[in-house]
Structure formats: C-alpha cells, structure tokens
Amino acid sequence: MEPVRTCVGCRARASRSSLLRVVARDNVLIADRAASLPGRGAWVHETHECMDAALRRRAFGRALRVSGPLDTQDFPIDHQRKG
C-alpha cells in the first residue's frame, strides 16, 4: 500500500507519488522531486491552483515549522508543473 499525504494547498489526501515534496533550506522554499532531502517536508499537488492556495494561505511556513519569513518569491518559477 502506497503512503498517503495531505496537500497543503487543497488539504486533500493523495498518494505520495502524485504530490511534490517541498522543503525549506535557509528559509528558501525548494522543490524536492526525489523526496530525499533531509528535514521536514510539505506536500503539494503540482497544480497552479494548489500552489497558489498554499502560497496565499502561507501554508508552507506552518507545515515546515519555519520561524520567521519564508522566501517563496521564486518558488513557482523554479518548479515545472506536470502536464
């Protein structure tokens, strides 16, 4: 049985393989496509709607338990959506 994670954008549960793992390195949001970077990760669907919802709600900072501001300015540009 494949692990299930919750998308921080839409809050829907989905299989781990259908979500993108995101980590914070030096308070900068980084996509972890291989899901192998150390530390706490947040999971999000690779859709424009989920990314926007997570950024708008500041869900990444809460999910990653980052104290202080999280640099998300370049994140949507850095990742390439499926499809």
mmCIF file of the N, C-alpha and C atoms, coordinates in Angstrom:
data_MODEL
# 
_entry.id   MODEL 
# 
loop_
_atom_site.group_PDB 
_atom_site.id 
_atom_site.type_symbol 
_atom_site.label_atom_id 
_atom_site.label_alt_id 
_atom_site.label_comp_id 
_atom_site.label_asym_id 
_atom_site.label_entity_id 
_atom_site.label_seq_id 
_atom_site.pdbx_PDB_ins_code 
_atom_site.Cartn_x 
_atom_site.Cartn_y 
_atom_site.Cartn_z 
_atom_site.occupancy 
_atom_site.B_iso_or_equiv 
_atom_site.pdbx_formal_charge 
_atom_site.auth_seq_id 
_atom_site.auth_comp_id 
_atom_site.auth_asym_id 
_atom_site.auth_atom_id 
_atom_site.pdbx_PDB_model_num 
ATOM 1   N N  . MET A 1 1  ? 0.846  -1.185 0.000   1.00 0.00 ? 1  MET A N  1 
ATOM 2   C CA . MET A 1 1  ? 0.000  0.000  0.000   1.00 0.00 ? 1  MET A CA 1 
ATOM 3   C C  . MET A 1 1  ? 0.887  1.243  0.000   1.00 0.00 ? 1  MET A C  1 
ATOM 4   N N  . GLU A 1 2  ? 0.612  2.153  -0.892  1.00 0.00 ? 2  GLU A N  1 
ATOM 5   C CA . GLU A 1 2  ? 1.423  3.360  -1.039  1.00 0.00 ? 2  GLU A CA 1 
ATOM 6   C C  . GLU A 1 2  ? 1.077  4.376  0.061   1.00 0.00 ? 2  GLU A C  1 
ATOM 7   N N  . PRO A 1 3  ? 2.091  5.096  0.575   1.00 0.00 ? 3  PRO A N  1 
ATOM 8   C CA . PRO A 1 3  ? 1.833  6.104  1.613   1.00 0.00 ? 3  PRO A CA 1 
ATOM 9   C C  . PRO A 1 3  ? 0.923  7.227  1.105   1.00 0.00 ? 3  PRO A C  1 
ATOM 10  N N  . VAL A 1 4  ? 0.127  7.765  2.003   1.00 0.00 ? 4  VAL A N  1 
ATOM 11  C CA . VAL A 1 4  ? -0.808 8.838  1.684   1.00 0.00 ? 4  VAL A CA 1 
ATOM 12  C C  . VAL A 1 4  ? -0.355 10.101 2.408   1.00 0.00 ? 4  VAL A C  1 
ATOM 13  N N  . ARG A 1 5  ? -0.381 11.226 1.717   1.00 0.00 ? 5  ARG A N  1 
ATOM 14  C CA . ARG A 1 5  ? -0.008 12.516 2.280   1.00 0.00 ? 5  ARG A CA 1 
ATOM 15  C C  . ARG A 1 5  ? -1.132 13.511 2.026   1.00 0.00 ? 5  ARG A C  1 
ATOM 16  N N  . THR A 1 6  ? -1.115 14.632 2.741   1.00 0.00 ? 6  THR A N  1 
ATOM 17  C CA . THR A 1 6  ? -2.119 15.675 2.577   1.00 0.00 ? 6  THR A CA 1 
ATOM 18  C C  . THR A 1 6  ? -1.503 16.879 1.875   1.00 0.00 ? 6  THR A C  1 
ATOM 19  N N  . CYS A 1 7  ? -2.162 17.367 0.847   1.00 0.00 ? 7  CYS A N  1 
ATOM 20  C CA . CYS A 1 7  ? -1.712 18.543 0.115   1.00 0.00 ? 7  CYS A CA 1 
ATOM 21  C C  . CYS A 1 7  ? -1.935 19.779 0.979   1.00 0.00 ? 7  CYS A C  1 
ATOM 22  N N  . VAL A 1 8  ? -0.899 20.615 1.148   1.00 0.00 ? 8  VAL A N  1 
ATOM 23  C CA . VAL A 1 8  ? -1.047 21.815 1.965   1.00 0.00 ? 8  VAL A CA 1 
ATOM 24  C C  . VAL A 1 8  ? -1.844 22.894 1.249   1.00 0.00 ? 8  VAL A C  1 
ATOM 25  N N  . GLY A 1 9  ? -2.063 22.744 -0.051  1.00 0.00 ? 9  GLY A N  1 
ATOM 26  C CA . GLY A 1 9  ? -2.842 23.722 -0.803  1.00 0.00 ? 9  GLY A CA 1 
ATOM 27  C C  . GLY A 1 9  ? -4.333 23.484 -0.705  1.00 0.00 ? 9  GLY A C  1 
ATOM 28  N N  . CYS A 1 10 ? -4.777 22.291 -1.076  1.00 0.00 ? 10 CYS A N  1 
ATOM 29  C CA . CYS A 1 10 ? -6.215 21.991 -1.094  1.00 0.00 ? 10 CYS A CA 1 
ATOM 30  C C  . CYS A 1 10 ? -6.658 21.131 0.087   1.00 0.00 ? 10 CYS A C  1 
ATOM 31  N N  . ARG A 1 11 ? -5.707 20.633 0.866   1.00 0.00 ? 11 ARG A N  1 
ATOM 32  C CA . ARG A 1 11 ? -5.972 19.803 2.045   1.00 0.00 ? 11 ARG A CA 1 
ATOM 33  C C  . ARG A 1 11 ? -6.568 18.441 1.695   1.00 0.00 ? 11 ARG A C  1 
ATOM 34  N N  . ALA A 1 12 ? -6.487 18.034 0.443   1.00 0.00 ? 12 ALA A N  1 
ATOM 35  C CA . ALA A 1 12 ? -6.981 16.720 0.032   1.00 0.00 ? 12 ALA A CA 1 
ATOM 36  C C  . ALA A 1 12 ? -5.877 15.686 0.235   1.00 0.00 ? 12 ALA A C  1 
ATOM 37  N N  . ARG A 1 13 ? -6.277 14.481 0.574   1.00 0.00 ? 13 ARG A N  1 
ATOM 38  C CA . ARG A 1 13 ? -5.322 13.390 0.741   1.00 0.00 ? 13 ARG A CA 1 
ATOM 39  C C  . ARG A 1 13 ? -5.081 12.742 -0.610  1.00 0.00 ? 13 ARG A C  1 
ATOM 40  N N  . ALA A 1 14 ? -3.809 12.402 -0.865  1.00 0.00 ? 14 ALA A N  1 
ATOM 41  C CA . ALA A 1 14 ? -3.449 11.780 -2.139  1.00 0.00 ? 14 ALA A CA 1 
ATOM 42  C C  . ALA A 1 14 ? -2.227 10.903 -1.920  1.00 0.00 ? 14 ALA A C  1 
ATOM 43  N N  . SER A 1 15 ? -1.970 10.038 -2.890  1.00 0.00 ? 15 SER A N  1 
ATOM 44  C CA . SER A 1 15 ? -0.795 9.177  -2.789  1.00 0.00 ? 15 SER A CA 1 
ATOM 45  C C  . SER A 1 15 ? 0.470  10.020 -2.890  1.00 0.00 ? 15 SER A C  1 
ATOM 46  N N  . ARG A 1 16 ? 1.501  9.549  -2.257  1.00 0.00 ? 16 ARG A N  1 
ATOM 47  C CA . ARG A 1 16 ? 2.773  10.274 -2.207  1.00 0.00 ? 16 ARG A CA 1 
ATOM 48  C C  . ARG A 1 16 ? 3.332  10.525 -3.606  1.00 0.00 ? 16 ARG A C  1 
ATOM 49  N N  . SER A 1 17 ? 3.138  9.592  -4.512  1.00 0.00 ? 17 SER A N  1 
ATOM 50  C CA . SER A 1 17 ? 3.693  9.723  -5.864  1.00 0.00 ? 17 SER A CA 1 
ATOM 51  C C  . SER A 1 17 ? 3.009  10.820 -6.684  1.00 0.00 ? 17 SER A C  1 
ATOM 52  N N  . SER A 1 18 ? 1.807  11.231 -6.298  1.00 0.00 ? 18 SER A N  1 
ATOM 53  C CA . SER A 1 18 ? 1.100  12.268 -7.050  1.00 0.00 ? 18 SER A CA 1 
ATOM 54  C C  . SER A 1 18 ? 1.332  13.667 -6.489  1.00 0.00 ? 18 SER A C  1 
ATOM 55  N N  . LEU A 1 19 ? 2.132  13.776 -5.431  1.00 0.00 ? 19 LEU A N  1 
ATOM 56  C CA . LEU A 1 19 ? 2.397  15.065 -4.806  1.00 0.00 ? 19 LEU A CA 1 
ATOM 57  C C  . LEU A 1 19 ? 3.871  15.439 -4.929  1.00 0.00 ? 19 LEU A C  1 
ATOM 58  N N  . LEU A 1 20 ? 4.155  16.715 -4.829  1.00 0.00 ? 20 LEU A N  1 
ATOM 59  C CA . LEU A 1 20 ? 5.517  17.235 -4.843  1.00 0.00 ? 20 LEU A CA 1 
ATOM 60  C C  . LEU A 1 20 ? 5.926  17.561 -3.410  1.00 0.00 ? 20 LEU A C  1 
ATOM 61  N N  . ARG A 1 21 ? 7.095  17.084 -3.004  1.00 0.00 ? 21 ARG A N  1 
ATOM 62  C CA . ARG A 1 21 ? 7.603  17.399 -1.661  1.00 0.00 ? 21 ARG A CA 1 
ATOM 63  C C  . ARG A 1 21 ? 8.376  18.702 -1.736  1.00 0.00 ? 21 ARG A C  1 
ATOM 64  N N  . VAL A 1 22 ? 8.162  19.557 -0.744  1.00 0.00 ? 22 VAL A N  1 
ATOM 65  C CA . VAL A 1 22 ? 8.810  20.857 -0.674  1.00 0.00 ? 22 VAL A CA 1 
ATOM 66  C C  . VAL A 1 22 ? 9.513  20.963 0.667   1.00 0.00 ? 22 VAL A C  1 
ATOM 67  N N  . VAL A 1 23 ? 10.738 21.471 0.680   1.00 0.00 ? 23 VAL A N  1 
ATOM 68  C CA . VAL A 1 23 ? 11.494 21.669 1.918   1.00 0.00 ? 23 VAL A CA 1 
ATOM 69  C C  . VAL A 1 23 ? 11.979 23.107 1.980   1.00 0.00 ? 23 VAL A C  1 
ATOM 70  N N  . ALA A 1 24 ? 12.381 23.537 3.168   1.00 0.00 ? 24 ALA A N  1 
ATOM 71  C CA . ALA A 1 24 ? 12.945 24.871 3.362   1.00 0.00 ? 24 ALA A CA 1 
ATOM 72  C C  . ALA A 1 24 ? 14.423 24.727 3.671   1.00 0.00 ? 24 ALA A C  1 
ATOM 73  N N  . ARG A 1 25 ? 15.260 25.383 2.879   1.00 0.00 ? 25 ARG A N  1 
ATOM 74  C CA . ARG A 1 25 ? 16.704 25.419 3.115   1.00 0.00 ? 25 ARG A CA 1 
ATOM 75  C C  . ARG A 1 25 ? 17.099 26.878 3.267   1.00 0.00 ? 25 ARG A C  1 
ATOM 76  N N  . ASP A 1 26 ? 17.604 27.254 4.410   1.00 0.00 ? 26 ASP A N  1 
ATOM 77  C CA . ASP A 1 26 ? 17.969 28.651 4.695   1.00 0.00 ? 26 ASP A CA 1 
ATOM 78  C C  . ASP A 1 26 ? 16.794 29.585 4.431   1.00 0.00 ? 26 ASP A C  1 
ATOM 79  N N  . ASN A 1 27 ? 15.606 29.169 4.861   1.00 0.00 ? 27 ASN A N  1 
ATOM 80  C CA . ASN A 1 27 ? 14.355 29.928 4.710   1.00 0.00 ? 27 ASN A CA 1 
ATOM 81  C C  . ASN A 1 27 ? 13.987 30.214 3.256   1.00 0.00 ? 27 ASN A C  1 
ATOM 82  N N  . VAL A 1 28 ? 14.425 29.354 2.348   1.00 0.00 ? 28 VAL A N  1 
ATOM 83  C CA . VAL A 1 28 ? 14.048 29.435 0.937   1.00 0.00 ? 28 VAL A CA 1 
ATOM 84  C C  . VAL A 1 28 ? 13.341 28.141 0.572   1.00 0.00 ? 28 VAL A C  1 
ATOM 85  N N  . LEU A 1 29 ? 12.205 28.255 -0.085  1.00 0.00 ? 29 LEU A N  1 
ATOM 86  C CA . LEU A 1 29 ? 11.409 27.098 -0.467  1.00 0.00 ? 29 LEU A CA 1 
ATOM 87  C C  . LEU A 1 29 ? 12.034 26.395 -1.670  1.00 0.00 ? 29 LEU A C  1 
ATOM 88  N N  . ILE A 1 30 ? 12.245 25.069 -1.551  1.00 0.00 ? 30 ILE A N  1 
ATOM 89  C CA . ILE A 1 30 ? 12.886 24.280 -2.599  1.00 0.00 ? 30 ILE A CA 1 
ATOM 90  C C  . ILE A 1 30 ? 12.044 23.039 -2.897  1.00 0.00 ? 30 ILE A C  1 
ATOM 91  N N  . ALA A 1 31 ? 11.842 22.761 -4.177  1.00 0.00 ? 31 ALA A N  1 
ATOM 92  C CA . ALA A 1 31 ? 11.131 21.544 -4.584  1.00 0.00 ? 31 ALA A CA 1 
ATOM 93  C C  . ALA A 1 31 ? 12.076 20.357 -4.448  1.00 0.00 ? 31 ALA A C  1 
ATOM 94  N N  . ASP A 1 32 ? 11.614 19.309 -3.788  1.00 0.00 ? 32 ASP A N  1 
ATOM 95  C CA . ASP A 1 32 ? 12.406 18.100 -3.572  1.00 0.00 ? 32 ASP A CA 1 
ATOM 96  C C  . ASP A 1 32 ? 11.783 16.963 -4.383  1.00 0.00 ? 32 ASP A C  1 
ATOM 97  N N  . ARG A 1 33 ? 12.067 16.938 -5.666  1.00 0.00 ? 33 ARG A N  1 
ATOM 98  C CA . ARG A 1 33 ? 11.439 15.953 -6.558  1.00 0.00 ? 33 ARG A CA 1 
ATOM 99  C C  . ARG A 1 33 ? 11.767 14.519 -6.191  1.00 0.00 ? 33 ARG A C  1 
ATOM 100 N N  . ALA A 1 34 ? 12.975 14.253 -5.711  1.00 0.00 ? 34 ALA A N  1 
ATOM 101 C CA . ALA A 1 34 ? 13.364 12.892 -5.344  1.00 0.00 ? 34 ALA A CA 1 
ATOM 102 C C  . ALA A 1 34 ? 12.892 12.519 -3.941  1.00 0.00 ? 34 ALA A C  1 
ATOM 103 N N  . ALA A 1 35 ? 12.339 13.477 -3.212  1.00 0.00 ? 35 ALA A N  1 
ATOM 104 C CA . ALA A 1 35 ? 11.874 13.263 -1.832  1.00 0.00 ? 35 ALA A CA 1 
ATOM 105 C C  . ALA A 1 35 ? 12.988 12.676 -0.970  1.00 0.00 ? 35 ALA A C  1 
ATOM 106 N N  . SER A 1 36 ? 14.194 13.228 -1.128  1.00 0.00 ? 36 SER A N  1 
ATOM 107 C CA . SER A 1 36 ? 15.330 12.683 -0.406  1.00 0.00 ? 36 SER A CA 1 
ATOM 108 C C  . SER A 1 36 ? 16.091 13.712 0.413   1.00 0.00 ? 36 SER A C  1 
ATOM 109 N N  . LEU A 1 37 ? 15.740 14.980 0.309   1.00 0.00 ? 37 LEU A N  1 
ATOM 110 C CA . LEU A 1 37 ? 16.435 15.997 1.090   1.00 0.00 ? 37 LEU A CA 1 
ATOM 111 C C  . LEU A 1 37 ? 16.098 15.829 2.569   1.00 0.00 ? 37 LEU A C  1 
ATOM 112 N N  . PRO A 1 38 ? 17.046 16.150 3.446   1.00 0.00 ? 38 PRO A N  1 
ATOM 113 C CA . PRO A 1 38 ? 16.791 15.986 4.873   1.00 0.00 ? 38 PRO A CA 1 
ATOM 114 C C  . PRO A 1 38 ? 15.846 17.067 5.404   1.00 0.00 ? 38 PRO A C  1 
ATOM 115 N N  . GLY A 1 39 ? 15.243 16.778 6.522   1.00 0.00 ? 39 GLY A N  1 
ATOM 116 C CA . GLY A 1 39 ? 14.389 17.753 7.187   1.00 0.00 ? 39 GLY A CA 1 
ATOM 117 C C  . GLY A 1 39 ? 12.919 17.545 6.909   1.00 0.00 ? 39 GLY A C  1 
ATOM 118 N N  . ARG A 1 40 ? 12.152 18.411 7.521   1.00 0.00 ? 40 ARG A N  1 
ATOM 119 C CA . ARG A 1 40 ? 10.698 18.355 7.409   1.00 0.00 ? 40 ARG A CA 1 
ATOM 120 C C  . ARG A 1 40 ? 10.279 18.755 6.008   1.00 0.00 ? 40 ARG A C  1 
ATOM 121 N N  . GLY A 1 41 ? 9.313  18.056 5.473   1.00 0.00 ? 41 GLY A N  1 
ATOM 122 C CA . GLY A 1 41 ? 8.808  18.358 4.139   1.00 0.00 ? 41 GLY A CA 1 
ATOM 123 C C  . GLY A 1 41 ? 7.319  18.630 4.159   1.00 0.00 ? 41 GLY A C  1 
ATOM 124 N N  . ALA A 1 42 ? 6.868  19.413 3.206   1.00 0.00 ? 42 ALA A N  1 
ATOM 125 C CA . ALA A 1 42 ? 5.442  19.666 2.993   1.00 0.00 ? 42 ALA A CA 1 
ATOM 126 C C  . ALA A 1 42 ? 5.107  19.110 1.619   1.00 0.00 ? 42 ALA A C  1 
ATOM 127 N N  . TRP A 1 43 ? 3.886  18.653 1.457   1.00 0.00 ? 43 TRP A N  1 
ATOM 128 C CA . TRP A 1 43 ? 3.476  18.017 0.200   1.00 0.00 ? 43 TRP A CA 1 
ATOM 129 C C  . TRP A 1 43 ? 2.382  18.841 -0.454  1.00 0.00 ? 43 TRP A C  1 
ATOM 130 N N  . VAL A 1 44 ? 2.472  18.995 -1.775  1.00 0.00 ? 44 VAL A N  1 
ATOM 131 C CA . VAL A 1 44 ? 1.502  19.806 -2.510  1.00 0.00 ? 44 VAL A CA 1 
ATOM 132 C C  . VAL A 1 44 ? 1.310  19.209 -3.901  1.00 0.00 ? 44 VAL A C  1 
ATOM 133 N N  . HIS A 1 45 ? 0.089  19.326 -4.425  1.00 0.00 ? 45 HIS A N  1 
ATOM 134 C CA . HIS A 1 45 ? -0.163 18.925 -5.805  1.00 0.00 ? 45 HIS A CA 1 
ATOM 135 C C  . HIS A 1 45 ? 0.586  19.887 -6.721  1.00 0.00 ? 45 HIS A C  1 
ATOM 136 N N  . GLU A 1 46 ? 1.044  19.408 -7.850  1.00 0.00 ? 46 GLU A N  1 
ATOM 137 C CA . GLU A 1 46 ? 1.776  20.249 -8.800  1.00 0.00 ? 46 GLU A CA 1 
ATOM 138 C C  . GLU A 1 46 ? 0.825  20.988 -9.736  1.00 0.00 ? 46 GLU A C  1 
ATOM 139 N N  . THR A 1 47 ? -0.274 21.475 -9.208  1.00 0.00 ? 47 THR A N  1 
ATOM 140 C CA . THR A 1 47 ? -1.215 22.264 -9.997  1.00 0.00 ? 47 THR A CA 1 
ATOM 141 C C  . THR A 1 47 ? -1.087 23.720 -9.598  1.00 0.00 ? 47 THR A C  1 
ATOM 142 N N  . HIS A 1 48 ? -1.424 24.581 -10.525 1.00 0.00 ? 48 HIS A N  1 
ATOM 143 C CA . HIS A 1 48 ? -1.338 26.018 -10.273 1.00 0.00 ? 48 HIS A CA 1 
ATOM 144 C C  . HIS A 1 48 ? -2.268 26.416 -9.121  1.00 0.00 ? 48 HIS A C  1 
ATOM 145 N N  . GLU A 1 49 ? -3.447 25.791 -9.058  1.00 0.00 ? 49 GLU A N  1 
ATOM 146 C CA . GLU A 1 49 ? -4.423 26.132 -8.028  1.00 0.00 ? 49 GLU A CA 1 
ATOM 147 C C  . GLU A 1 49 ? -3.912 25.794 -6.634  1.00 0.00 ? 49 GLU A C  1 
ATOM 148 N N  . CYS A 1 50 ? -3.343 24.601 -6.471  1.00 0.00 ? 50 CYS A N  1 
ATOM 149 C CA . CYS A 1 50 ? -2.846 24.186 -5.158  1.00 0.00 ? 50 CYS A CA 1 
ATOM 150 C C  . CYS A 1 50 ? -1.632 25.002 -4.735  1.00 0.00 ? 50 CYS A C  1 
ATOM 151 N N  . MET A 1 51 ? -0.740 25.273 -5.684  1.00 0.00 ? 51 MET A N  1 
ATOM 152 C CA . MET A 1 51 ? 0.433  26.099 -5.367  1.00 0.00 ? 51 MET A CA 1 
ATOM 153 C C  . MET A 1 51 ? 0.003  27.488 -4.913  1.00 0.00 ? 51 MET A C  1 
ATOM 154 N N  . ASP A 1 52 ? -0.920 28.093 -5.661  1.00 0.00 ? 52 ASP A N  1 
ATOM 155 C CA . ASP A 1 52 ? -1.396 29.430 -5.307  1.00 0.00 ? 52 ASP A CA 1 
ATOM 156 C C  . ASP A 1 52 ? -2.098 29.442 -3.958  1.00 0.00 ? 52 ASP A C  1 
ATOM 157 N N  . ALA A 1 53 ? -2.918 28.423 -3.708  1.00 0.00 ? 53 ALA A N  1 
ATOM 158 C CA . ALA A 1 53 ? -3.634 28.358 -2.428  1.00 0.00 ? 53 ALA A CA 1 
ATOM 159 C C  . ALA A 1 53 ? -2.655 28.210 -1.264  1.00 0.00 ? 53 ALA A C  1 
ATOM 160 N N  . ALA A 1 54 ? -1.648 27.370 -1.421  1.00 0.00 ? 54 ALA A N  1 
ATOM 161 C CA . ALA A 1 54 ? -0.666 27.179 -0.351  1.00 0.00 ? 54 ALA A CA 1 
ATOM 162 C C  . ALA A 1 54 ? 0.138  28.452 -0.103  1.00 0.00 ? 54 ALA A C  1 
ATOM 163 N N  . LEU A 1 55 ? 0.525  29.130 -1.161  1.00 0.00 ? 55 LEU A N  1 
ATOM 164 C CA . LEU A 1 55 ? 1.276  30.376 -1.005  1.00 0.00 ? 55 LEU A CA 1 
ATOM 165 C C  . LEU A 1 55 ? 0.403  31.476 -0.411  1.00 0.00 ? 55 LEU A C  1 
ATOM 166 N N  . ARG A 1 56 ? -0.836 31.574 -0.868  1.00 0.00 ? 56 ARG A N  1 
ATOM 167 C CA . ARG A 1 56 ? -1.754 32.598 -0.376  1.00 0.00 ? 56 ARG A CA 1 
ATOM 168 C C  . ARG A 1 56 ? -2.069 32.405 1.105   1.00 0.00 ? 56 ARG A C  1 
ATOM 169 N N  . ARG A 1 57 ? -2.249 31.145 1.525   1.00 0.00 ? 57 ARG A N  1 
ATOM 170 C CA . ARG A 1 57 ? -2.590 30.845 2.923   1.00 0.00 ? 57 ARG A CA 1 
ATOM 171 C C  . ARG A 1 57 ? -1.360 30.760 3.830   1.00 0.00 ? 57 ARG A C  1 
ATOM 172 N N  . ARG A 1 58 ? -0.164 30.902 3.239   1.00 0.00 ? 58 ARG A N  1 
ATOM 173 C CA . ARG A 1 58 ? 1.099  30.766 3.979   1.00 0.00 ? 58 ARG A CA 1 
ATOM 174 C C  . ARG A 1 58 ? 1.195  29.390 4.637   1.00 0.00 ? 58 ARG A C  1 
ATOM 175 N N  . ALA A 1 59 ? 0.712  28.396 3.936   1.00 0.00 ? 59 ALA A N  1 
ATOM 176 C CA . ALA A 1 59 ? 0.663  27.031 4.483   1.00 0.00 ? 59 ALA A CA 1 
ATOM 177 C C  . ALA A 1 59 ? 2.040  26.382 4.537   1.00 0.00 ? 59 ALA A C  1 
ATOM 178 N N  . PHE A 1 60 ? 2.950  26.776 3.657   1.00 0.00 ? 60 PHE A N  1 
ATOM 179 C CA . PHE A 1 60 ? 4.277  26.162 3.662   1.00 0.00 ? 60 PHE A CA 1 
ATOM 180 C C  . PHE A 1 60 ? 5.017  26.479 4.960   1.00 0.00 ? 60 PHE A C  1 
ATOM 181 N N  . GLY A 1 61 ? 4.965  27.709 5.398   1.00 0.00 ? 61 GLY A N  1 
ATOM 182 C CA . GLY A 1 61 ? 5.637  28.100 6.638   1.00 0.00 ? 61 GLY A CA 1 
ATOM 183 C C  . GLY A 1 61 ? 5.132  27.330 7.840   1.00 0.00 ? 61 GLY A C  1 
ATOM 184 N N  . ARG A 1 62 ? 3.825  27.139 7.906   1.00 0.00 ? 62 ARG A N  1 
ATOM 185 C CA . ARG A 1 62 ? 3.242  26.381 9.028   1.00 0.00 ? 62 ARG A CA 1 
ATOM 186 C C  . ARG A 1 62 ? 3.594  24.907 8.941   1.00 0.00 ? 62 ARG A C  1 
ATOM 187 N N  . ALA A 1 63 ? 3.479  24.335 7.761   1.00 0.00 ? 63 ALA A N  1 
ATOM 188 C CA . ALA A 1 63 ? 3.743  22.898 7.600   1.00 0.00 ? 63 ALA A CA 1 
ATOM 189 C C  . ALA A 1 63 ? 5.221  22.565 7.839   1.00 0.00 ? 63 ALA A C  1 
ATOM 190 N N  . LEU A 1 64 ? 6.092  23.476 7.440   1.00 0.00 ? 64 LEU A N  1 
ATOM 191 C CA . LEU A 1 64 ? 7.521  23.234 7.594   1.00 0.00 ? 64 LEU A CA 1 
ATOM 192 C C  . LEU A 1 64 ? 8.049  23.699 8.952   1.00 0.00 ? 64 LEU A C  1 
ATOM 193 N N  . ARG A 1 65 ? 7.191  24.349 9.723   1.00 0.00 ? 65 ARG A N  1 
ATOM 194 C CA . ARG A 1 65 ? 7.542  24.869 11.056  1.00 0.00 ? 65 ARG A CA 1 
ATOM 195 C C  . ARG A 1 65 ? 8.750  25.782 10.999  1.00 0.00 ? 65 ARG A C  1 
ATOM 196 N N  . VAL A 1 66 ? 8.682  26.720 10.062  1.00 0.00 ? 66 VAL A N  1 
ATOM 197 C CA . VAL A 1 66 ? 9.757  27.693 9.894   1.00 0.00 ? 66 VAL A CA 1 
ATOM 198 C C  . VAL A 1 66 ? 9.434  28.912 10.740  1.00 0.00 ? 66 VAL A C  1 
ATOM 199 N N  . SER A 1 67 ? 10.383 29.324 11.564  1.00 0.00 ? 67 SER A N  1 
ATOM 200 C CA . SER A 1 67 ? 10.189 30.544 12.334  1.00 0.00 ? 67 SER A CA 1 
ATOM 201 C C  . SER A 1 67 ? 10.719 31.708 11.524  1.00 0.00 ? 67 SER A C  1 
ATOM 202 N N  . GLY A 1 68 ? 9.930  32.733 11.393  1.00 0.00 ? 68 GLY A N  1 
ATOM 203 C CA . GLY A 1 68 ? 10.321 33.874 10.581  1.00 0.00 ? 68 GLY A CA 1 
ATOM 204 C C  . GLY A 1 68 ? 9.783  33.750 9.173   1.00 0.00 ? 68 GLY A C  1 
ATOM 205 N N  . PRO A 1 69 ? 10.086 34.735 8.350   1.00 0.00 ? 69 PRO A N  1 
ATOM 206 C CA . PRO A 1 69 ? 9.549  34.728 6.979   1.00 0.00 ? 69 PRO A CA 1 
ATOM 207 C C  . PRO A 1 69 ? 10.203 33.665 6.111   1.00 0.00 ? 69 PRO A C  1 
ATOM 208 N N  . LEU A 1 70 ? 9.425  33.119 5.213   1.00 0.00 ? 70 LEU A N  1 
ATOM 209 C CA . LEU A 1 70 ? 9.885  32.090 4.280   1.00 0.00 ? 70 LEU A CA 1 
ATOM 210 C C  . LEU A 1 70 ? 9.914  32.701 2.885   1.00 0.00 ? 70 LEU A C  1 
ATOM 211 N N  . ASP A 1 71 ? 11.048 32.615 2.196   1.00 0.00 ? 71 ASP A N  1 
ATOM 212 C CA . ASP A 1 71 ? 11.182 33.192 0.868   1.00 0.00 ? 71 ASP A CA 1 
ATOM 213 C C  . ASP A 1 71 ? 10.516 32.274 -0.153  1.00 0.00 ? 71 ASP A C  1 
ATOM 214 N N  . THR A 1 72 ? 9.328  32.680 -0.608  1.00 0.00 ? 72 THR A N  1 
ATOM 215 C CA . THR A 1 72 ? 8.575  31.897 -1.586  1.00 0.00 ? 72 THR A CA 1 
ATOM 216 C C  . THR A 1 72 ? 8.466  32.630 -2.914  1.00 0.00 ? 72 THR A C  1 
ATOM 217 N N  . GLN A 1 73 ? 9.165  33.731 -3.053  1.00 0.00 ? 73 GLN A N  1 
ATOM 218 C CA . GLN A 1 73 ? 9.015  34.585 -4.228  1.00 0.00 ? 73 GLN A CA 1 
ATOM 219 C C  . GLN A 1 73 ? 9.359  33.870 -5.530  1.00 0.00 ? 73 GLN A C  1 
ATOM 220 N N  . ASP A 1 74 ? 10.439 33.098 -5.553  1.00 0.00 ? 74 ASP A N  1 
ATOM 221 C CA . ASP A 1 74 ? 10.872 32.443 -6.787  1.00 0.00 ? 74 ASP A CA 1 
ATOM 222 C C  . ASP A 1 74 ? 10.370 31.014 -6.920  1.00 0.00 ? 74 ASP A C  1 
ATOM 223 N N  . PHE A 1 75 ? 9.660  30.499 -5.944  1.00 0.00 ? 75 PHE A N  1 
ATOM 224 C CA . PHE A 1 75 ? 9.277  29.090 -5.972  1.00 0.00 ? 75 PHE A CA 1 
ATOM 225 C C  . PHE A 1 75 ? 8.410  28.706 -7.168  1.00 0.00 ? 75 PHE A C  1 
ATOM 226 N N  . PRO A 1 76 ? 7.342  29.419 -7.493  1.00 0.00 ? 76 PRO A N  1 
ATOM 227 C CA . PRO A 1 76 ? 6.519  28.983 -8.639  1.00 0.00 ? 76 PRO A CA 1 
ATOM 228 C C  . PRO A 1 76 ? 7.289  28.982 -9.955  1.00 0.00 ? 76 PRO A C  1 
ATOM 229 N N  . ILE A 1 77 ? 8.310  29.803 -10.080 1.00 0.00 ? 77 ILE A N  1 
ATOM 230 C CA . ILE A 1 77 ? 9.095  29.848 -11.294 1.00 0.00 ? 77 ILE A CA 1 
ATOM 231 C C  . ILE A 1 77 ? 10.056 28.656 -11.344 1.00 0.00 ? 77 ILE A C  1 
ATOM 232 N N  . ASP A 1 78 ? 10.590 28.259 -10.183 1.00 0.00 ? 78 ASP A N  1 
ATOM 233 C CA . ASP A 1 78 ? 11.601 27.209 -10.122 1.00 0.00 ? 78 ASP A CA 1 
ATOM 234 C C  . ASP A 1 78 ? 11.082 25.826 -10.484 1.00 0.00 ? 78 ASP A C  1 
ATOM 235 N N  . HIS A 1 79 ? 9.860  25.531 -10.147 1.00 0.00 ? 79 HIS A N  1 
ATOM 236 C CA . HIS A 1 79 ? 9.357  24.188 -10.438 1.00 0.00 ? 79 HIS A CA 1 
ATOM 237 C C  . HIS A 1 79 ? 8.612  24.184 -11.769 1.00 0.00 ? 79 HIS A C  1 
ATOM 238 N N  . GLN A 1 80 ? 8.605  23.058 -12.423 1.00 0.00 ? 80 GLN A N  1 
ATOM 239 C CA . GLN A 1 80 ? 7.868  22.925 -13.663 1.00 0.00 ? 80 GLN A CA 1 
ATOM 240 C C  . GLN A 1 80 ? 6.720  21.974 -13.423 1.00 0.00 ? 80 GLN A C  1 
ATOM 241 N N  . ARG A 1 81 ? 5.549  22.448 -13.731 1.00 0.00 ? 81 ARG A N  1 
ATOM 242 C CA . ARG A 1 81 ? 4.344  21.644 -13.491 1.00 0.00 ? 81 ARG A CA 1 
ATOM 243 C C  . ARG A 1 81 ? 4.234  20.506 -14.490 1.00 0.00 ? 81 ARG A C  1 
ATOM 244 N N  . LYS A 1 82 ? 3.611  19.430 -14.040 1.00 0.00 ? 82 LYS A N  1 
ATOM 245 C CA . LYS A 1 82 ? 3.346  18.300 -14.950 1.00 0.00 ? 82 LYS A CA 1 
ATOM 246 C C  . LYS A 1 82 ? 2.221  18.696 -15.909 1.00 0.00 ? 82 LYS A C  1 
ATOM 247 N N  . GLY A 1 83 ? 2.234  18.089 -17.071 1.00 0.00 ? 83 GLY A N  1 
ATOM 248 C CA . GLY A 1 83 ? 1.122  18.292 -17.977 1.00 0.00 ? 83 GLY A CA 1 
ATOM 249 C C  . GLY A 1 83 ? 1.455  19.042 -19.133 1.00 0.00 ? 83 GLY A C  1 
# 
